[in-house]
Amino acid sequence: MRMNMALAAGLAVSAFLPFTAAAQTQAEFIPLGFLPGVPERTSVTGVSADGTVVVGTAGVFPDERPFMWTRAGGLVELPRLPDGSGTTRAEGVSGDGNVIVGLSRGRAVRWVNRAIQELDFDPESPIGTFAYPVAASFDGSVIVGEGEHDTEFRLAAVRWTEATKWEDLGFIAGSGGTFEAIATNVSADGTTIVGYSEFAAPEAFRWTQAEGMIGLGYLPGGGGFSISTALSADGSIIGGQSDVPGGWDACVWINGAIDPLPALGSPASKAHAVRDMTSDGSIIVGMNTGLNPTTRSIFVWDEVNGSRDLLDILDDLNADLLGYQLVQTSPATVGSVAGISGDGSVIIGNSPNPNGDPEGWVIIFSEVPACPADLNGDGVVDADDFFLFLTLFAAGDPRADINADGVIDADDFFDYLTLFAQGC
């Protein structure tokens, strides 16, 4: 099954499309490990548009610690607010990687170039005591999440900007009121926000300044549950899930029309959800949790290949998973996918490591050049390629792992010298 072609026509082609490109692709699986002194757990929650910055949380409640990860710097703990009590979590990162959002000691915060700042409230706003940020626009100027409405005592979908502070995004038009609303994501320019609002039943929404909160509806046969969790950079493509007879399906909304994504495994095991998509919406990742443990999987969708199991993609690329099981069948230890970079070059997720400890991971996809020594792809092997290799080698870039053993070391250096001498 493929997406309705009229809807698929609205999808662009990702800047880097490792799952469909004709060029040979390689995949590197990188476990993130643990923060010093915090060995129990790491969990990733967000990735920048180019895949270079990953954020998440280490440890266990109530002593969780926020972190950021880069290829060059590894795991780095982020500061916590100095006073108060409670956990600290990093939940999302801006597309440019410079702003991280989350919660510290019960208060909404952002980290700008690793420095923590509390996100203040407007004393005139009904959202005046608590907000939980989960996502940010490309430059981090718009932050969204959930907040507590001080006078109506309910959860509200909220938005923060420097000018407005925290503000309530309201209700789905025509609902007459709501018991709960939560914003889950925001477009790159900050103008489109998605989430879900609950009145008679949870319903996915799209919010813009011009239209307010618009309900997105349900798949045919549904009507009791839908949420939106992901969207393209311009907000034109929205992903989420909706109930259907027998379970629920991953779905997308394009120009207001809803369409299911094809399922992995048995159609009777309907339990699929979109987690994230690339900036242009051409690659979508999510979970198939199934109605029994043996059907759990991470899916990757694109228009050329439809839905595929991530493990099958990695197997085709001969990727070394280092003994990790990205998805296990035990309900207590099932892994999950957490996101995909805007350019499609990085997928992030969480699963038990070989010792059974929950650990975050990163998968980096990159093209293998037809002539391995021609690193800059200009068709000539010359000094420019050599100096580029030295730069990549010093930075620990996966392109410097010439022998593809997962370690960048002297063997790669000498292997590149051999390739350089051979030319193309």
LUMNULO-473835 format. One record per residue (C-alpha): residue in three letters; x negated, y, z negated. Coordinates in steps of 0.1 Angstrom, whole numbers, plus 2048, in hexadecimal, padded with zeros to 3 digits. Example, Ala and Ser with C-alpha at 12.3 -4.5 7.8 and 13.67 -1.06 7.14 Angstrom:
// LUMNULO-473835
<Ala,<785,7D3,7B2>>
<Ser,<777,7F5,7B9>>
END
This chain:
// LUMNULO-473835
<Met,<800,800,800>>
<Arg,<7F4,823,808>>
<Met,<800,845,7FE>>
<Asn,<81B,854,813>>
<Met,<808,863,831>>
<Ala,<81C,883,830>>
<Leu,<80F,889,80D>>
<Ala,<7EC,87C,814>>
<Ala,<7E9,896,82F>>
<Gly,<7E7,8AF,813>>
<Leu,<7C7,89F,806>>
<Ala,<7A5,8AD,811>>
<Val,<785,899,813>>
<Ser,<76F,89B,7F4>>
<Ala,<74E,8AD,7F7>>
<Phe,<73D,88C,7ED>>
<Leu,<751,86D,7F4>>
<Pro,<73D,84F,7E8>>
<Phe,<75A,837,7EC>>
<Thr,<761,83E,811>>
<Ala,<742,84D,820>>
<Ala,<730,83A,83C>>
<Ala,<70E,841,82D>>
<Gln,<701,827,815>>
<Thr,<709,82E,7F1>>
<Gln,<6F8,824,7D0>>
<Ala,<707,825,7AD>>
<Glu,<6F4,829,78D>>
<Phe,<705,81F,76C>>
<Ile,<6F8,833,74E>>
<Pro,<703,82B,72A>>
<Leu,<701,84B,715>>
<Gly,<6F5,83B,6F5>>
<Phe,<6FB,84C,6D3>>
<Leu,<6F2,86C,6C1>>
<Pro,<6D6,868,6A7>>
<Gly,<6E5,85D,686>>
<Val,<707,858,696>>
<Pro,<706,835,6A3>>
<Glu,<72A,82A,6A1>>
<Arg,<739,839,6C1>>
<Thr,<737,850,6DF>>
<Ser,<755,859,6F3>>
<Val,<755,86E,713>>
<Thr,<772,885,71B>>
<Gly,<767,89D,737>>
<Val,<74F,8A3,754>>
<Ser,<745,8C3,767>>
<Ala,<74E,8C7,78C>>
<Asp,<72B,8BD,798>>
<Gly,<728,8A0,77F>>
<Thr,<709,8AE,76D>>
<Val,<719,8B6,74C>>
<Val,<72E,89C,738>>
<Val,<73E,8A3,716>>
<Gly,<74D,88E,6FB>>
<Thr,<74D,884,6D6>>
<Ala,<737,86E,6C1>>
<Gly,<73E,85D,6A0>>
<Val,<75E,854,68F>>
<Phe,<779,869,67E>>
<Pro,<775,87D,668>>
<Asp,<751,883,671>>
<Glu,<752,885,697>>
<Arg,<738,89A,6A9>>
<Pro,<73B,8AB,6CA>>
<Phe,<720,8A6,6E5>>
<Met,<716,8AF,708>>
<Trp,<702,899,720>>
<Thr,<6EC,8A1,73D>>
<Arg,<6D5,88A,751>>
<Ala,<6B6,89E,747>>
<Gly,<6BF,8A5,723>>
<Gly,<6D3,886,718>>
<Leu,<6EC,889,6FB>>
<Val,<6EA,8AA,6E9>>
<Glu,<700,8B1,6CA>>
<Leu,<714,8D1,6CB>>
<Pro,<718,8E7,6AC>>
<Arg,<736,8E6,695>>
<Leu,<747,903,684>>
<Pro,<734,909,663>>
<Asp,<752,90A,64C>>
<Gly,<772,8F6,647>>
<Ser,<778,8D1,649>>
<Gly,<783,8B8,663>>
<Thr,<775,8A8,682>>
<Thr,<765,8B9,6A0>>
<Arg,<76C,8AD,6C4>>
<Ala,<762,8B8,6E7>>
<Glu,<780,8B2,6FE>>
<Gly,<779,8C3,71F>>
<Val,<75F,8D7,734>>
<Ser,<762,8F2,74D>>
<Gly,<75B,8EA,772>>
<Asp,<73A,8FE,770>>
<Gly,<72F,8EB,751>>
<Asn,<729,90A,73C>>
<Val,<748,909,726>>
<Ile,<753,8EB,710>>
<Val,<773,8EC,6FD>>
<Gly,<780,8D8,6DF>>
<Leu,<788,8D9,6BA>>
<Ser,<771,8DF,69C>>
<Arg,<77C,8DC,678>>
<Gly,<7A1,8E1,682>>
<Arg,<79B,8FF,698>>
<Ala,<79A,905,6BE>>
<Val,<778,90C,6CB>>
<Arg,<763,90F,6EA>>
<Trp,<73E,90A,6EF>>
<Val,<72E,923,707>>
<Asn,<70A,918,710>>
<Arg,<70C,902,6F1>>
<Ala,<715,91E,6D9>>
<Ile,<736,919,6C7>>
<Gln,<751,933,6C7>>
<Glu,<773,932,6B6>>
<Leu,<790,939,6CD>>
<Asp,<7A4,953,6BB>>
<Phe,<7CA,959,6B9>>
<Asp,<7E0,977,6C1>>
<Pro,<7F0,980,69F>>
<Glu,<810,989,6B3>>
<Ser,<812,967,6C4>>
<Pro,<827,94A,6B6>>
<Ile,<808,935,6BD>>
<Gly,<7F5,943,6A0>>
<Thr,<7E7,927,68B>>
<Phe,<7DD,908,69E>>
<Ala,<7D3,8FF,6C2>>
<Tyr,<7C1,8E1,6D1>>
<Pro,<7AE,8E9,6F2>>
<Val,<7A9,8CC,70A>>
<Ala,<7A0,8DB,72C>>
<Ala,<792,8FA,73C>>
<Ser,<791,90B,75E>>
<Phe,<772,90A,774>>
<Asp,<762,928,763>>
<Gly,<771,921,741>>
<Ser,<785,941,73F>>
<Val,<7A6,92F,73D>>
<Ile,<7AA,913,722>>
<Val,<7C9,8FD,71D>>
<Gly,<7D6,8E4,704>>
<Glu,<7F0,8E1,6E9>>
<Gly,<7F9,8F8,6CC>>
<Glu,<811,8FB,6AF>>
<His,<82E,914,6B2>>
<Asp,<82F,926,691>>
<Thr,<854,92E,690>>
<Glu,<863,911,6A3>>
<Phe,<84D,8F6,693>>
<Arg,<846,8E3,6B3>>
<Leu,<829,8DB,6CA>>
<Ala,<825,8F3,6E7>>
<Ala,<811,8F2,708>>
<Val,<7F9,90F,704>>
<Arg,<7E0,924,718>>
<Trp,<7C3,939,70B>>
<Thr,<7B1,956,71D>>
<Glu,<79C,972,70E>>
<Ala,<7B8,98A,716>>
<Thr,<7D6,977,70A>>
<Lys,<7C8,960,6EF>>
<Trp,<7DE,941,6E9>>
<Glu,<800,944,6F9>>
<Asp,<81E,92C,6FC>>
<Leu,<825,921,720>>
<Gly,<84A,91B,718>>
<Phe,<862,901,724>>
<Ile,<86B,8EE,744>>
<Ala,<884,905,756>>
<Gly,<8A8,8FB,74E>>
<Ser,<8A0,8E3,731>>
<Gly,<8AF,8FB,718>>
<Gly,<893,8F4,6FF>>
<Thr,<87A,8DA,6F7>>
<Phe,<86C,8C6,6D9>>
<Glu,<849,8C4,6E7>>
<Ala,<833,8CF,703>>
<Ile,<80E,8C8,709>>
<Ala,<7F7,8D6,724>>
<Thr,<7DE,8BC,730>>
<Asn,<7CA,8CD,74C>>
<Val,<7C4,8ED,75F>>
<Ser,<7BA,8F6,783>>
<Ala,<798,903,78B>>
<Asp,<7A4,927,78E>>
<Gly,<7BA,924,76F>>
<Thr,<7DB,92D,781>>
<Thr,<7EB,90A,77F>>
<Ile,<7EF,8F6,75F>>
<Val,<7FE,8D3,75C>>
<Gly,<80A,8BD,740>>
<Tyr,<82B,8B0,733>>
<Ser,<849,8BE,721>>
<Glu,<862,8A9,70D>>
<Phe,<887,8B1,70A>>
<Ala,<89D,893,710>>
<Ala,<87F,880,71E>>
<Pro,<85A,88A,724>>
<Glu,<856,89A,747>>
<Ala,<837,8A5,759>>
<Phe,<834,8CA,760>>
<Arg,<822,8E3,775>>
<Trp,<81E,907,767>>
<Thr,<815,926,77A>>
<Gln,<818,94B,770>>
<Ala,<831,951,78C>>
<Glu,<848,933,787>>
<Gly,<843,92A,762>>
<Met,<846,905,758>>
<Ile,<855,8EF,774>>
<Gly,<85F,8CB,76E>>
<Leu,<84F,8B3,787>>
<Gly,<869,897,783>>
<Tyr,<864,871,785>>
<Leu,<85E,855,79D>>
<Pro,<87D,844,7AC>>
<Gly,<88D,82E,792>>
<Gly,<87D,841,776>>
<Gly,<88A,85E,761>>
<Gly,<87E,857,73E>>
<Phe,<859,860,73F>>
<Ser,<840,873,754>>
<Ile,<820,886,74C>>
<Ser,<807,899,762>>
<Thr,<7E2,896,758>>
<Ala,<7CD,8A0,776>>
<Leu,<7CD,8B9,792>>
<Ser,<7B9,8C5,7AF>>
<Ala,<7A4,8E5,7AD>>
<Asp,<7BF,8FA,7BE>>
<Gly,<7DB,8E9,7AB>>
<Ser,<7ED,8DD,7CA>>
<Ile,<7E9,8B8,7C2>>
<Ile,<7F3,8AB,79F>>
<Gly,<7EE,888,791>>
<Gly,<7FE,875,774>>
<Gln,<816,859,76E>>
<Ser,<83B,852,76D>>
<Asp,<851,837,761>>
<Val,<860,81F,77A>>
<Pro,<874,7FF,775>>
<Gly,<85E,7E6,764>>
<Gly,<843,7FE,757>>
<Trp,<833,81E,764>>
<Asp,<81E,828,783>>
<Ala,<802,840,78B>>
<Cys,<80F,85B,7A1>>
<Val,<807,87C,7B2>>
<Trp,<81B,89B,7BA>>
<Ile,<813,8AF,7D9>>
<Asn,<828,8CE,7E2>>
<Gly,<842,8C2,7C9>>
<Ala,<846,89F,7D8>>
<Ile,<83D,881,7C2>>
<Asp,<82E,861,7CF>>
<Pro,<820,842,7BE>>
<Leu,<7FC,837,7C1>>
<Pro,<7F8,812,7CB>>
<Ala,<7F4,7FA,7AE>>
<Leu,<7D8,7E2,7A8>>
<Gly,<7E2,7BE,7A0>>
<Ser,<805,7B2,79D>>
<Pro,<821,7CB,7A4>>
<Ala,<832,7BC,786>>
<Ser,<816,7C9,76F>>
<Lys,<81F,7EE,773>>
<Ala,<80B,802,75A>>
<His,<7F6,81A,76E>>
<Ala,<7EB,83E,766>>
<Val,<7D6,859,778>>
<Arg,<7BA,866,762>>
<Asp,<7A8,87F,77A>>
<Met,<7A2,889,79E>>
<Thr,<787,89A,7B2>>
<Ser,<78A,8C0,7BA>>
<Asp,<79C,8B9,7DB>>
<Gly,<7B1,89C,7CE>>
<Ser,<7A2,884,7E7>>
<Ile,<795,86B,7CC>>
<Ile,<7AB,862,7AE>>
<Val,<7A1,84D,790>>
<Gly,<7B6,83D,776>>
<Met,<7C0,81E,762>>
<Asn,<7D4,800,769>>
<Thr,<7DB,7F3,745>>
<Gly,<7F3,7D9,751>>
<Leu,<80E,7C8,73C>>
<Asn,<7F5,7AE,731>>
<Pro,<7CF,7B1,729>>
<Thr,<7C3,79E,747>>
<Thr,<7D0,7B9,75F>>
<Arg,<7BC,7D6,751>>
<Ser,<7A6,7E9,769>>
<Ile,<798,80A,773>>
<Phe,<7A5,815,795>>
<Val,<796,82C,7AF>>
<Trp,<7AD,839,7CA>>
<Asp,<7A6,849,7EC>>
<Glu,<7BA,84B,80C>>
<Val,<7A2,835,820>>
<Asn,<7A0,818,807>>
<Gly,<7BF,81C,7F2>>
<Ser,<7BB,811,7CD>>
<Arg,<79C,7FC,7C5>>
<Asp,<78F,7EE,7A4>>
<Leu,<770,802,799>>
<Leu,<75F,7E2,790>>
<Asp,<763,7D5,7B4>>
<Ile,<754,7F6,7C1>>
<Leu,<736,7F3,7AA>>
<Asp,<732,7CE,7B3>>
<Asp,<731,7D7,7D8>>
<Leu,<716,7F1,7D1>>
<Asn,<702,7D7,7BC>>
<Ala,<703,7EF,79E>>
<Asp,<6F3,7E1,77E>>
<Leu,<70C,7E5,761>>
<Leu,<6F1,7DB,748>>
<Gly,<708,7C2,737>>
<Tyr,<725,7DB,731>>
<Gln,<748,7D1,738>>
<Leu,<75A,7F0,744>>
<Val,<77C,7E0,73D>>
<Gln,<781,7C4,724>>
<Thr,<7A0,7B0,720>>
<Ser,<7A2,7B3,6FA>>
<Pro,<7BC,7CE,6F2>>
<Ala,<7A6,7DB,6D6>>
<Thr,<788,7E1,6EC>>
<Val,<795,7EA,70E>>
<Gly,<780,804,720>>
<Ser,<78D,821,734>>
<Val,<784,83B,74E>>
<Ala,<783,85F,742>>
<Gly,<77D,873,761>>
<Ile,<76C,87A,782>>
<Ser,<757,898,78D>>
<Gly,<766,8B1,7A5>>
<Asp,<74E,8A6,7C0>>
<Gly,<755,881,7BA>>
<Ser,<731,878,7B3>>
<Val,<736,86F,78E>>
<Ile,<74F,859,77B>>
<Ile,<750,859,755>>
<Gly,<760,841,73D>>
<Asn,<75E,82E,71C>>
<Ser,<75B,809,713>>
<Pro,<74B,7F2,6FA>>
<Asn,<726,7ED,6FF>>
<Pro,<716,7CA,6FD>>
<Asn,<716,7CD,6D7>>
<Gly,<73B,7D5,6D6>>
<Asp,<736,7FA,6CD>>
<Pro,<74B,814,6E0>>
<Glu,<734,827,6F7>>
<Gly,<738,841,712>>
<Trp,<72A,83C,735>>
<Val,<723,84E,755>>
<Ile,<722,840,778>>
<Ile,<70F,855,792>>
<Phe,<715,84F,7B7>>
<Ser,<6FC,85B,7D0>>
<Glu,<6F4,855,7F5>>
<Val,<6D7,840,7FF>>
<Pro,<6C5,852,81B>>
<Ala,<6BF,83E,83B>>
<Cys,<69A,847,837>>
<Pro,<693,845,812>>
<Ala,<674,85B,814>>
<Asp,<688,877,825>>
<Leu,<697,884,805>>
<Asn,<6A4,8A5,812>>
<Gly,<6B4,894,831>>
<Asp,<6A5,8AA,84B>>
<Gly,<698,88D,860>>
<Val,<674,894,858>>
<Val,<65E,885,83D>>
<Asp,<647,8A1,832>>
<Ala,<63B,8B5,814>>
<Asp,<65E,8C3,80D>>
<Asp,<669,89F,806>>
<Phe,<64B,898,7F0>>
<Phe,<650,8B7,7DA>>
<Leu,<675,8B0,7D8>>
<Phe,<66D,88D,7CB>>
<Leu,<656,89C,7B1>>
<Thr,<672,8B3,7A5>>
<Leu,<68C,897,7A4>>
<Phe,<673,881,792>>
<Ala,<66C,89B,777>>
<Ala,<691,8A1,772>>
<Gly,<69A,87D,76F>>
<Asp,<6B1,87F,78D>>
<Pro,<6C0,85E,798>>
<Arg,<6B3,865,7BB>>
<Ala,<690,860,7AE>>
<Asp,<698,83C,7A3>>
<Ile,<689,82F,7C3>>
<Asn,<68A,80A,7B9>>
<Ala,<6AD,80D,7AB>>
<Asp,<6A4,7FC,78A>>
<Gly,<6B6,816,775>>
<Val,<695,824,767>>
<Ile,<681,841,776>>
<Asp,<65C,839,770>>
<Ala,<63A,835,780>>
<Asp,<647,818,796>>
<Asp,<65F,830,7A7>>
<Phe,<643,849,7AC>>
<Phe,<62C,830,7BD>>
<Asp,<649,821,7D1>>
<Tyr,<651,844,7DF>>
<Leu,<62C,849,7E8>>
<Thr,<62E,829,7FC>>
<Leu,<64E,834,80E>>
<Phe,<640,856,814>>
<Ala,<621,847,825>>
<Gln,<637,831,83B>>
<Gly,<64D,84E,846>>
<Cys,<66E,847,859>>
END
